Amino acid sequence: MDIYTKSLLTIIAISLFLIGINPWIKPTDVFAQSSDSAYFDKILKELKLISQDIHQIKNGRCLNKKLC
């Protein structure tokens, strides 16, 4: 290998190392608790739709031909 290839591979290795160590240097913020009720209402609405779809599949009234 010539010096150019070795240099390029070294730079790539250092970059990957820095990307890998980044979460330990500066962890991302986590927002696990929220008081935003509109967000939770949206999640509940989506869960109800999923539940209805599963109930329809169970009863043999599936509207999606790819699933049934």
PAVEX-779370 format. One line per 3 residues: number of its first residue (from 1); their letters; for each residue x, y, z of C-alpha. Coordinates in steps of 0.5 Angstrom, whole numbers, plus 2048, in hexadecimal, padded with zeros to 3 digits. Example, Ala and Ser with C-alpha at 12.3 -4.5 7.8 and 13.67 -1.06 7.14 Angstrom:
REM PAVEX-779370
1 = as = 819 7F7 810 ~ 81B 7FE 80E
***
This chain:
REM PAVEX-779370
1 = mdi = 800 800 800 ~ 802 807 7FF ~ 803 80D 803
4 = ytk = 7FC 810 800 ~ 7F8 809 802 ~ 7FB 809 809
7 = sll = 7F9 810 80A ~ 7F2 80F 808 ~ 7F1 809 80C
10 = tii = 7F4 80C 812 ~ 7EF 812 811 ~ 7E9 80E 810
13 = ais = 7EB 80A 816 ~ 7EC 810 81B ~ 7E5 813 818
16 = lfl = 7E2 80C 81A ~ 7E5 80C 821 ~ 7E2 813 822
19 = igi = 7DB 812 81F ~ 7DB 80B 824 ~ 7DE 80F 82A
22 = npw = 7D9 815 829 ~ 7D3 812 82D ~ 7D8 812 833
25 = ikp = 7DB 819 832 ~ 7D4 81C 831 ~ 7CE 818 832
28 = tdv = 7C7 81A 82F ~ 7C2 81D 833 ~ 7BC 818 835
31 = faq = 7B5 81B 836 ~ 7B2 815 839 ~ 7AD 818 83D
34 = ssd = 7A8 81D 83A ~ 7A2 821 83C ~ 7A0 823 835
37 = say = 799 81F 835 ~ 798 820 82D ~ 79E 81C 82C
40 = fdk = 79B 816 830 ~ 794 817 82D ~ 797 816 826
43 = ilk = 79B 810 829 ~ 794 80D 82C ~ 790 80F 825
46 = elk = 795 80B 821 ~ 795 805 826 ~ 78E 805 826
49 = lis = 78E 805 81E ~ 793 7FF 81E ~ 78F 7FB 823
52 = qdi = 789 7FC 81E ~ 78D 7FA 819 ~ 78F 7F3 81D
55 = hqi = 788 7F2 81F ~ 785 7F2 817 ~ 78B 7EE 815
58 = kng = 789 7E9 81B ~ 782 7E9 819 ~ 783 7E8 811
61 = rcl = 781 7EF 80F ~ 788 7F1 80D ~ 788 7F7 808
64 = nkk = 790 7F6 806 ~ 791 7F1 801 ~ 798 7F1 802
67 = lc = 797 7EE 809 ~ 791 7EA 808
***
